[in-house]
């Protein structure tokens, strides 16, 4: 597809899935609790504004040991699992379809499905 090696597409889509998964989880939880979707990400316990390196999908949860750097409270494992699931689902779509249009539609359907699932949880 577009003269880009498949492994590069896979890495890119896995990372994109993780980023979108992180965003969707925050969006769904804020929307569900009627909080504003504007503003910086913060710790649910102490309100500490998260820095850029505390927002890296996959890595920040693992590097911080699943805890807030400021107060030490546990970060829900759900956040990491949603990032991982979204990246994996994006890979599944990549390896299941042929063509850029089907890929785009598949990624959109997966994104909407994950958003609805997170909101319902």
Secondary structure, DSSP 8 states (H G I E B T S, - for coil): -TT--HHHHHHHHHHHHHHHHHHHHHHHHHHHTT--S-S--B-TTT--B--GGGS-TTHHHHHTTTB-TTT--B--HHHHHHHHHHHHHHHHHHHH--SHHHHHHHHHHHHHHHHHHHHH-
